[in-house]
Every structure is written in structure tokens, then in C-alpha cells.
Amino acid sequence: MELTIKLQPTDYLAFNLFNTAHSDTIRKRRKTEWLLTTLFFAILALIFLFTQIMLLCYYFAGVTLLSALFYPKYFAWRYKKHYKKQISSLSRVNFGEKIVIRFTEEQIYTSDENSETKINLNQIKEINETSSHFFIMLLSGTALIIPKSYCKDTDAFKNFLVSLSESFKINYNTATAWKWK
């Protein structure tokens, strides 16, 4: 099976956000930051309550409530902004460059204008499917990003990846309802 794709910054952004959303480390950091930030403002509100400075007590009580309610949205916005900035600074990536990905029984071959890569299929860690992409995660920590828009027959390609995952005992994760939040 062979695909010809052209990756755009939005594809890299989708990949980074998906990885962030499924990272245990970042999930723990998100909860810890949320809890500590909210707790910090609550403690300030209590300090001002006990010192009878009611204006600041009400102010920090309101900030505590805002932090408790909206910190997850702020966290998501902050990470998305970070990844957009990081992707825009990638000078080594030629967005829109034609990339050919060819699957054989033993390997994946990728080629572009500057390089060719050969990946053994036993080096695939897992395959993730979202509503718009397939992310083939490798043991080396890198990944192949395949936008569904470049698959002529998405169902056939999905079936191919599922059979590949069964043959090589690779986790196939379907997250078609996933959205960055």
C-alpha cells in the first residue's frame, strides 16, 4: 500500500495535542497545577478573611472560583499556543512537501525530496486513529502522521492498519471522538 501526503502545520499541531492529551505526565501536571493554583487563591482568601480585609477576601474568593472553573480551559489554551509557536519555529520542516509512504510485509518506506527512511514493522509501538489522522507511534519516540484526507479509501487503509496491528500485536487505539479541550 502506498500513500502520498503533504503535511501542514495543523497536522503537527493535531499530533502534539493528541500526545499531550494522552500523556500521563502532563495529565498529572495539569491536575496538580489546577489544584495548587486554586488552593493558593483559597488560602489568600482565608488569610484576608481572618485579617478582616474583606475587599481582598472577596476578590480572592472570586479568583478561587474562577480558577476552579476555568483553569482547565486556560491550560488547554496555553498548551495549544505553545505548540503553535513551537511548530512555527521549525525551520527544518518543509510544510507542504510531498512525502511518499509505502507499506510492505516487513517495512515502511518513507521518502521525500531530501531523504529516505526504512522502518521495520516490529518497531511500531502503537497506532492511534482520530477523526482526522492516523498516528503511527514508533518505539524510538517518533511517529508517522498520516492525515485521513490523503487516504483515497480511508476504510481500506484503516482495515490494513488493523490487520497490521493484529499481525504484529500492536495496540490499535480508536479515538475518533477525541477533541482537544
N, C-alpha and C positions, 0 to 999 in steps of 0.2 A: 504494500500500500504506500502511496506517495502523496504528499501534500506540499503545496507551495503557499507560503504565508508571508505576510508583511506585518511585523509587529509595530504597534503605535505606543506612545506613552500611556494611553489608557489601559493597554494590556498589561504593562508592567505595574501600573497602579493597582489594577484588579488583583494581580498576583500577590503583591506586597500586602494589600489589605486582607486578602484571604488568609495568608500566612499569619498575619498579626492576630486575626480573629480566632485562629485555631492554635495559637501558641499558649501553652500552659504558663510559661514565664510571664508573658505580657498580661494574660488574664489575672494572674495573682497580683502583678504590679498595679493593674487597673483597680482592683478591689482595695488593695492596700492604700493607694493614693486617695481614692474616694473616701474611705473610712477615716484616714488621718486628716484629710482636709476638713471634712465635716466635723470631726471631733475637735480639731483645733479651734474652729469658729464657735463651736458649742461651749468650749472651755472659756474662751474670751467672753462670751455672753454671760456665763455664770460668774466670772470674775467681776464684771461690771454690775451684775445684779447684786452681788454681796457688798460691793463698794458703793451701792446706791447711785450709780451713774446710769440712770435709766435710759437716756437717749442712746448711749453706746450699747447698752444691754439689748434694746430693741433692734438696733442696727445689726449687731452680730447674731441675734436670734433670726433675723430675716436672712442674713447671709448664710447661716447654717442651713436654713430651709432651702434656699436656692442651691447651695452646694449639694445637699442630699438629693434634690430633684433633678438638677441639670448637669452634674459633673460627668455622668456617662456620655452625654451629648458633647460636652466640651472635650473630653478625652478623644472621642471619635473624630471630631473636627481637627484637633491638634495633630493626631497621627496622620490623617489624610493630607493635611497641609505639609507635614514633614516629608511624607513620601513624594508628594508632587514636586517639592523643592529638590529633593534628592534625585529624582528622575530627570528633572530639567537640567541638572548639573552633569549628567552623564554625557561626556563628550565622546567616549569611545563607542557608544551605541549609535548606529546609523538607523534611525527610525524610518520605517517605510522601505527598508532594503529587502529584497527578495531572498527568502530562506526556503530551501528545499529540505523536507524531512521525508526520509524513506525508511520504511519498516521492512525488515526481513525476518526470517525464522529465528535468527540468533542475535541480530543487532539492529540498532537505529543509526542511520547515517544522516547527518545534517551538513548542509553546505550553504555558504553564502559567497559573496564576491571575494572575501578575504581568507576564508578558512574552510576546512572540512573536519568533521568530528565523527568518530565512531564510538558508539556506546553499546556495551553488551547488555542484553535484556535482563541479565541477572543483577545488574546494577540499579534497577528500578526499585525504589523504596515503596512508593505508593502512587496511585493515580487518583486525582481528585477532579470531579466534574461539578461545575457551577452552571448557572443558566446560560452563560456566555463563553465559557472557556473549559478546556481540559488542561490540568496542570499535572505533568508527569514528573514527580519528585524523584531525584536520584540520591543514592547513598552518599555521594560526595557533598551533598548540601545544595547543589544547583538544581535547576528544573528546566523542563521544556514547557513553554507556554504556547498553547495551541488555541487560537480563537475559533469558536464554532462557526463563525461567519465564513471561514475559509474551507470548511468541510463541505464538499459537494453533496454528500449524503451523510448527514450527522448521525442518523440511526445506525447506518452500516459501520461508521467509524467507531461509534460507541460500542457496538457489538464486538468489533475487532479488539478494542481495548479490554472489554470484559473477558473475552476468551483468552487474551494475553495474560490478564491478571490471574485467571484460573490456572492456566498452564504453568506459570512461574510462581504461583502462590503469593501474589502481590495484593495488598489491600486496595480495593476499589471503593472510593467514597463518593456517594452522590449527595451533593448539596445544592440542588437546583433552586431551592427556595432561599438560599443564603443571600443576605444583603448586608452591606457594611452599615453598622449602627453604632 
